[in-house]
Amino acid sequence: MTTFSGKVAVVTGGTSGIGKAAAIALAQAGANVVVAGRRQAEGEETIRQIQGSGGDGFFVVTDVSKEADVQALIEKTMARYGRLDIAFNNAG
């Protein structure tokens, strides 16, 4: 399995389906994962699963059709981790 140790990944549409699976897989491979999506409860559940498996990450409510939301997502990612290595664009 590929390792993403120390990398920072943003996963849009990470609240369910392929996006959620990708977020969890990236975390299991060592990445810090920022889950982005419109549904807060589902996003927080994805983060709980990631953290429950020893991973690190957080959720940002994001509607990718709104430029301001996407900018806020990147700003919050940079504020916490100081970098962005992987963008898994699964929404929109």
C-alpha distances in whole Angstrom, upper triangle without the diagonal:
4,6,10,12,15,15,17,17,20,19,22,23,21,23,23,21,18,19,18,15,14,15,14,10,11,12,10,7,11,13,16,17,21,21,24,27,30,30,30,30,27,25,26,25,21,22,23,20,17,20,20,17,17,16,19,20,23,25,28,30,30,31,30,33,35,35,36,33,30,32,32,28,27,30,29,25,27,29,27,24,26,23,21,18,17,19,18,21,22,25,28
4,7,9,13,12,14,14,17,17,21,22,20,23,23,21,18,18,18,16,13,14,14,10,9,11,10,7,9,11,14,16,19,20,23,25,29,29,29,30,27,25,26,25,21,21,23,20,17,20,21,17,17,16,18,19,22,24,26,28,28,30,28,31,33,32,33,31,28,29,29,26,25,27,26,23,24,26,24,21,23,20,18,15,14,16,16,19,20,24,27
4,6,9,9,12,13,16,17,20,22,20,23,23,22,19,18,18,16,14,14,13,10,8,10,9,5,6,8,12,14,17,19,22,25,28,29,28,29,26,24,24,24,20,19,21,19,16,17,19,16,15,13,15,16,20,22,24,27,27,29,28,31,32,31,32,29,27,28,28,24,23,25,24,20,21,24,21,18,20,17,16,13,13,16,16,20,21,24,27
4,6,5,8,9,13,14,18,20,18,21,22,21,18,17,17,15,13,12,12,10,7,8,9,5,5,5,9,11,14,16,19,22,26,26,26,26,24,21,22,22,18,17,20,18,14,16,18,15,14,12,12,14,17,19,21,24,24,26,25,28,29,28,28,26,23,24,24,21,19,21,20,17,18,20,18,14,16,14,12,10,10,13,13,17,19,22,25
4,6,9,11,14,16,20,22,20,22,23,24,21,19,19,18,15,14,14,12,9,9,9,7,4,5,8,11,15,17,20,24,27,28,26,27,25,22,22,22,19,17,19,18,14,15,17,15,13,10,11,13,17,19,22,25,25,28,27,30,31,30,30,27,25,25,25,21,20,22,20,17,17,19,16,13,15,13,13,11,12,15,16,20,22,25,28
4,7,10,13,16,19,22,20,22,24,25,22,20,20,19,17,15,15,14,11,10,12,10,7,6,7,10,13,16,19,23,26,27,26,27,25,22,22,22,19,17,19,19,15,15,18,16,14,11,10,12,15,18,20,23,24,27,25,29,29,28,27,25,23,23,22,19,17,19,17,14,14,16,13,10,12,10,11,9,11,15,16,20,22,24,27
4,7,10,13,16,19,17,20,22,22,20,17,18,17,14,13,14,13,9,10,12,10,7,5,6,9,11,14,17,20,24,25,24,25,23,20,21,22,18,17,19,19,15,16,19,17,15,12,11,11,14,17,18,21,21,24,22,26,26,24,25,22,20,20,20,17,15,17,16,12,12,15,13,9,11,8,8,6,7,11,13,16,19,21,24
4,7,10,13,16,14,18,20,21,18,15,16,16,13,11,13,13,9,9,13,11,9,6,5,6,8,11,13,17,20,22,21,22,21,17,18,19,16,14,17,17,14,15,18,17,15,12,10,9,11,13,14,18,17,20,19,22,22,21,21,19,16,16,16,13,11,13,12,8,10,12,10,7,9,7,5,5,6,9,11,14,16,18,21
4,6,10,13,11,15,16,17,15,12,13,13,10,8,11,11,8,9,12,11,10,6,6,5,6,8,11,14,18,19,18,20,18,15,16,17,14,13,16,16,13,15,18,17,16,12,11,9,11,12,13,16,15,17,16,20,20,19,19,17,14,15,15,12,11,14,13,9,11,14,12,10,12,9,6,6,4,6,7,10,12,15,18
4,6,10,9,12,14,16,14,10,11,13,10,8,12,13,10,11,14,14,13,10,9,6,5,6,7,11,14,16,16,18,16,13,14,16,13,12,16,16,13,16,19,18,18,14,12,9,10,10,10,12,11,14,12,16,16,16,16,13,11,12,12,9,9,12,11,8,11,13,12,11,13,11,7,8,6,5,6,8,10,12,14
4,6,5,9,11,12,10,6,8,10,8,6,10,11,9,11,14,14,14,11,11,7,6,5,6,9,12,14,14,16,14,11,13,14,11,12,15,15,13,16,18,18,18,15,13,11,11,10,10,12,11,12,11,15,16,16,17,14,12,14,14,10,11,15,14,11,14,17,15,15,17,14,11,11,8,6,5,6,7,9,12
4,5,8,10,11,10,7,9,12,10,9,13,14,13,14,17,18,18,15,14,11,8,6,5,6,9,11,13,15,13,10,14,15,12,13,17,17,15,18,21,20,21,18,16,13,12,10,10,10,8,9,8,11,13,14,15,11,10,13,13,10,11,15,14,13,16,18,17,17,19,17,13,14,11,8,6,5,5,5,9
4,6,7,8,8,5,7,10,10,9,13,14,14,15,18,19,20,17,16,13,11,8,6,5,8,9,11,13,10,9,13,13,11,13,16,16,15,18,20,20,22,19,18,15,14,11,11,10,9,9,9,12,14,16,17,13,12,16,16,13,15,18,17,16,19,21,20,20,22,20,17,18,14,11,9,7,5,5,8
4,6,8,8,4,4,8,8,6,9,11,11,12,15,16,17,14,14,10,9,5,6,6,9,10,11,12,9,7,10,10,8,10,13,12,12,15,16,17,18,15,14,12,11,9,10,10,10,12,12,15,17,18,19,15,14,17,16,13,15,18,16,15,18,20,18,19,21,19,16,17,14,12,9,9,7,8,12
4,7,9,7,5,9,10,9,11,13,14,14,17,19,19,17,16,12,11,7,7,6,8,7,8,9,5,5,8,8,6,9,12,11,12,15,16,17,19,16,16,13,12,9,11,10,11,12,13,16,18,20,20,16,16,19,18,15,18,20,18,17,21,22,20,21,23,22,20,20,17,15,13,13,10,10,13
4,7,6,5,7,10,10,11,13,15,15,17,19,20,19,18,15,14,10,11,9,11,9,11,11,7,8,11,10,8,12,13,12,13,16,17,18,20,18,18,16,15,13,14,14,14,15,15,18,20,22,23,19,19,22,21,18,21,23,21,20,24,25,24,24,26,25,22,22,19,17,14,13,10,11,14
4,6,5,6,9,10,11,12,14,16,17,18,20,19,19,16,16,13,13,12,14,13,15,15,11,12,15,13,11,14,16,14,15,18,19,19,21,19,20,18,18,16,17,17,17,17,17,19,22,24,25,21,21,24,24,20,22,26,24,22,26,28,26,26,28,26,23,22,19,17,13,13,10,11,14
4,6,5,6,9,10,10,12,14,15,16,18,17,18,15,15,12,13,13,15,15,17,17,13,13,16,15,12,15,17,15,15,19,19,19,21,18,19,17,18,16,18,18,17,17,16,19,22,23,25,21,20,23,23,20,21,24,23,21,24,27,25,24,26,24,20,19,16,14,10,11,8,10,13
4,5,5,6,9,10,10,12,14,15,17,15,15,11,11,9,9,9,13,13,14,15,12,10,14,13,10,12,15,14,13,16,18,17,19,16,16,14,14,13,14,14,14,14,14,17,19,20,21,18,16,20,19,16,17,21,19,17,21,23,21,21,23,21,17,17,13,11,8,8,6,8,12
4,5,5,6,9,10,11,12,14,16,14,14,11,11,8,10,10,13,12,13,13,9,8,11,10,7,9,12,10,10,13,15,14,16,14,14,13,13,12,14,14,15,16,16,19,21,22,23,19,18,21,20,17,19,22,20,18,21,23,21,20,23,21,18,18,15,14,11,12,10,11,15
4,5,5,6,9,10,10,12,14,14,14,12,13,11,13,14,17,16,17,16,13,12,14,12,9,12,13,11,10,14,15,14,16,14,15,14,15,15,17,18,18,19,19,22,24,25,26,23,21,24,23,20,21,24,22,20,23,25,23,22,25,22,19,18,15,15,11,13,11,13,17
4,5,5,6,8,10,10,12,11,12,10,11,10,12,13,17,17,18,18,15,13,15,14,11,12,15,12,11,15,16,14,16,13,14,13,15,14,16,18,17,18,18,21,23,23,24,21,19,22,22,18,19,22,20,18,21,23,21,19,22,19,16,15,12,11,8,10,9,12,16
4,6,5,6,9,10,11,9,9,6,8,7,10,12,15,15,15,16,13,10,12,12,8,9,12,10,8,11,13,12,13,10,11,9,11,11,13,15,15,17,17,20,22,22,23,19,18,20,19,15,16,19,17,15,18,20,17,16,19,17,14,14,11,11,9,11,10,13,17
4,5,5,6,9,10,9,10,8,11,10,13,15,18,17,17,16,13,12,13,11,8,8,10,8,6,10,11,9,11,9,10,10,12,13,16,18,18,21,20,24,25,26,26,23,21,23,22,19,20,22,20,17,20,22,19,18,21,19,17,16,14,14,12,15,14,16,20
4,5,5,6,9,9,11,10,13,12,15,17,21,20,20,20,17,15,16,15,11,12,14,11,9,12,13,11,12,10,12,13,15,16,19,21,21,23,22,25,27,27,28,25,23,25,24,21,21,24,22,19,21,23,21,19,22,20,17,15,13,14,12,15,14,17,21
4,5,5,6,5,8,7,10,11,14,17,20,20,20,20,18,15,16,16,12,12,14,12,9,12,14,12,12,9,10,11,13,15,17,19,19,22,21,24,25,25,26,23,20,22,22,18,18,21,19,16,18,20,18,16,18,16,13,12,10,11,10,13,14,17,20
4,5,5,5,6,6,10,11,14,17,20,20,19,19,17,14,15,14,11,10,12,10,6,9,11,9,8,5,7,8,11,13,16,19,20,22,22,26,26,26,26,23,21,23,22,18,18,20,18,15,18,19,16,15,18,16,14,13,12,13,13,16,16,19,22
4,5,7,9,10,14,14,18,20,23,23,22,21,19,17,17,16,13,12,13,11,8,10,11,8,8,7,10,12,15,17,20,22,23,26,25,29,30,30,30,27,25,27,26,22,22,24,22,19,21,23,20,18,21,19,18,16,15,16,15,19,19,21,25
4,6,9,11,14,15,19,21,25,25,24,24,22,19,20,19,16,15,16,14,11,13,14,11,11,9,11,13,16,18,21,24,24,26,25,29,30,30,30,27,25,26,26,22,22,24,22,19,21,23,20,17,20,18,16,14,13,15,14,18,19,22,25
4,7,9,13,15,18,21,25,25,24,24,22,19,19,19,16,14,16,14,11,12,14,11,9,7,9,11,15,17,20,23,24,26,25,29,30,29,29,26,24,25,24,21,20,22,20,17,18,20,17,14,17,15,14,13,12,15,15,19,20,23,26
4,6,10,12,15,18,22,22,21,22,20,17,17,18,14,13,15,14,10,12,14,12,11,8,8,9,12,14,17,20,20,23,22,26,26,25,25,23,20,21,21,17,16,18,16,13,15,17,14,11,14,12,11,9,9,12,12,16,17,20,23
4,7,10,13,17,20,20,19,20,18,15,15,16,13,11,13,13,9,10,13,12,11,7,5,5,9,11,14,17,18,21,20,24,24,23,23,20,18,19,18,14,14,15,13,10,12,13,10,8,12,11,10,10,10,12,13,16,17,19,23
4,6,10,13,16,17,16,17,15,12,12,13,10,8,12,12,8,10,13,13,12,8,6,5,7,9,11,14,15,18,17,21,21,21,20,17,16,17,16,12,12,14,12,9,12,14,11,10,13,12,10,10,9,10,10,13,14,16,19
4,6,10,13,14,13,15,13,10,11,13,10,8,12,13,10,12,15,15,15,11,9,5,5,6,7,10,11,14,14,18,18,17,17,14,12,14,12,9,10,12,9,7,11,12,10,10,13,12,10,11,10,10,10,12,13,14,17
4,7,10,11,10,12,10,7,9,10,8,7,11,12,10,12,15,15,16,12,11,7,6,5,6,8,9,12,12,16,16,17,17,13,12,14,13,9,11,14,11,10,14,15,13,14,16,15,13,14,12,11,10,11,11,11,14
4,7,9,9,12,10,7,10,12,10,10,14,15,14,16,19,19,20,16,14,11,9,6,5,6,5,8,9,12,13,14,13,10,9,12,11,8,10,13,11,10,14,15,15,15,17,16,14,15,13,11,10,10,10,9,12
4,6,7,10,9,7,10,12,11,12,15,16,16,18,20,21,22,19,17,14,11,8,7,5,5,6,8,11,12,14,14,10,10,14,13,10,13,16,14,14,18,19,18,19,21,20,17,19,16,14,12,11,10,8,10
4,6,9,9,8,11,13,13,14,17,18,18,20,22,24,25,22,20,17,14,10,8,5,5,6,9,11,11,14,14,10,12,15,13,12,15,17,16,17,20,21,20,22,24,23,21,22,20,17,16,14,13,10,11
4,6,6,6,9,10,11,13,14,16,17,18,20,22,23,21,20,16,14,10,10,7,9,10,12,14,15,18,17,14,15,18,16,15,18,20,18,18,22,22,21,23,25,25,23,24,22,19,18,16,14,12,14
4,5,5,6,9,10,11,12,14,15,16,18,20,21,19,17,14,11,8,8,6,9,11,14,17,16,19,17,14,16,18,15,14,17,18,16,17,20,20,19,21,24,24,22,24,22,20,19,18,16,15,17
4,5,5,6,9,10,11,13,14,15,16,19,20,19,18,15,12,10,11,10,13,15,18,20,20,22,21,18,19,22,19,17,21,22,19,19,23,23,21,23,26,26,24,26,24,22,20,20,18,17,19
4,5,5,6,9,10,11,13,14,15,17,19,17,17,14,12,10,11,10,13,14,17,19,20,22,22,18,19,21,19,17,20,22,19,19,23,23,21,23,26,25,23,24,22,20,18,17,15,15,17
4,5,5,6,9,10,11,12,14,16,17,15,14,11,9,6,8,8,10,13,15,18,18,20,19,15,16,18,16,14,17,18,15,15,19,19,18,19,22,21,19,21,18,17,15,15,14,13,16
4,5,5,6,9,10,10,12,14,15,14,12,10,8,6,9,10,13,16,18,21,21,22,21,17,18,20,18,15,18,19,16,16,20,19,17,19,22,22,20,22,20,19,18,19,17,17,20
4,5,5,6,9,10,10,13,14,13,13,12,10,9,12,13,16,18,20,23,23,25,24,20,21,23,21,18,21,22,19,19,22,22,20,21,24,24,22,23,21,20,19,19,18,18,21
4,5,5,6,9,10,11,13,11,11,10,9,8,12,13,15,17,18,22,22,24,23,20,19,22,20,17,19,21,18,17,20,21,18,19,22,21,19,20,18,17,15,16,15,16,19
4,5,5,6,8,10,11,9,8,6,6,7,10,13,15,18,19,23,23,24,23,19,19,21,18,15,17,19,16,14,18,18,15,16,19,19,18,19,17,17,16,17,17,17,21
4,5,5,6,9,10,9,9,9,9,10,14,15,18,21,23,26,26,27,26,22,23,24,22,19,21,22,19,18,21,21,18,19,22,22,21,22,21,21,19,21,20,21,24
4,6,5,6,9,9,10,10,11,12,16,17,20,22,23,27,27,28,28,24,24,26,24,21,22,24,21,19,23,23,20,20,23,23,21,22,20,20,18,20,19,20,24
4,5,5,7,5,7,7,9,11,15,17,19,22,22,26,26,27,27,23,22,24,22,19,20,22,18,17,20,20,17,17,20,20,18,18,17,17,16,19,18,20,23
4,5,5,5,6,7,9,12,15,18,20,24,24,28,28,29,28,24,24,25,23,20,21,22,18,17,20,19,16,16,20,20,19,20,19,20,19,22,21,23,26
4,5,7,9,11,13,15,18,21,23,26,27,31,31,32,31,27,27,28,26,23,24,26,22,21,23,23,20,20,24,24,23,23,22,23,22,24,23,25,28
4,6,9,11,14,16,20,22,24,27,28,31,32,32,32,28,27,29,27,24,25,26,23,21,23,24,20,20,23,23,22,21,20,22,20,23,23,25,28
4,7,10,13,16,20,23,24,28,28,32,32,32,31,28,27,28,26,23,24,25,21,19,21,22,18,17,21,21,20,20,20,21,21,24,24,26,29
4,7,10,13,17,20,21,24,25,28,29,29,28,25,23,24,23,19,20,21,18,16,18,18,15,14,18,17,17,16,16,18,17,20,21,23,26
4,7,11,14,17,19,22,23,26,26,26,25,22,21,21,19,16,17,18,15,12,15,15,11,11,14,15,14,15,15,16,17,19,20,22,25
4,7,10,14,15,19,19,23,22,22,21,18,17,18,16,13,14,15,12,10,13,13,10,10,13,13,13,14,13,14,14,17,17,18,22
4,7,10,12,16,17,21,20,20,19,15,15,16,14,11,13,13,10,9,12,12,9,11,14,14,14,16,15,15,15,17,17,17,20
4,7,9,13,14,17,17,18,16,13,13,15,12,9,12,13,10,10,14,14,12,13,16,16,15,17,16,14,14,15,15,15,17
4,6,10,11,14,13,14,13,9,10,11,9,6,10,11,8,9,13,13,12,14,16,16,15,17,16,14,14,14,15,14,16
4,7,10,12,11,13,12,8,10,12,9,8,12,13,11,12,16,16,16,18,19,19,18,20,18,16,16,15,15,13,14
4,6,9,8,10,9,5,7,10,8,7,10,12,11,12,15,16,17,18,19,19,17,19,17,14,14,12,12,10,11
4,5,6,8,9,6,7,11,11,10,13,15,15,16,18,20,20,21,22,21,19,21,19,15,15,12,12,9,8
4,5,7,9,7,6,10,11,10,12,14,15,15,18,19,20,21,21,20,17,19,16,13,12,9,10,7,6
4,6,9,8,8,11,13,13,14,17,18,18,21,22,23,24,24,23,20,22,20,16,16,12,13,9,7
4,5,5,7,9,10,11,13,15,16,17,19,20,22,23,23,22,20,22,20,17,17,14,15,12,10
4,5,5,6,9,10,11,12,14,15,17,18,20,21,21,20,18,20,19,16,17,14,16,14,12
4,5,5,6,9,10,10,12,14,15,16,18,20,19,19,18,21,20,17,19,17,18,16,15
4,5,5,6,9,10,10,12,14,15,17,18,18,18,16,19,18,15,16,14,15,13,13
4,5,5,6,9,10,11,12,14,16,16,16,15,13,16,15,12,13,11,13,12,12
4,5,5,6,9,10,11,12,14,15,15,14,13,16,16,14,16,14,17,15,15
4,5,5,6,8,10,10,12,14,14,14,14,17,17,15,17,16,18,16,17
4,6,5,6,9,10,11,12,13,12,11,14,13,11,13,13,15,14,15
4,5,5,6,9,10,10,10,9,8,11,12,10,13,13,16,15,17
4,5,5,6,9,10,9,10,10,14,15,14,17,17,19,19,20
4,5,5,6,9,9,10,11,14,15,14,16,17,19,18,20
4,5,5,6,7,7,7,11,11,11,14,15,17,18,20
4,5,5,4,5,7,11,13,13,16,17,20,20,22
4,6,6,8,11,14,16,16,19,20,23,23,24
4,6,8,10,13,15,16,18,20,22,22,25
4,5,8,10,13,14,17,19,21,22,25
4,7,10,13,15,18,20,23,24,26
4,7,10,11,15,17,20,21,23
4,6,8,11,13,16,18,20
4,7,10,13,16,18,20
4,6,9,12,15,17
4,6,9,11,14
4,6,9,12
4,6,8
4,7
4
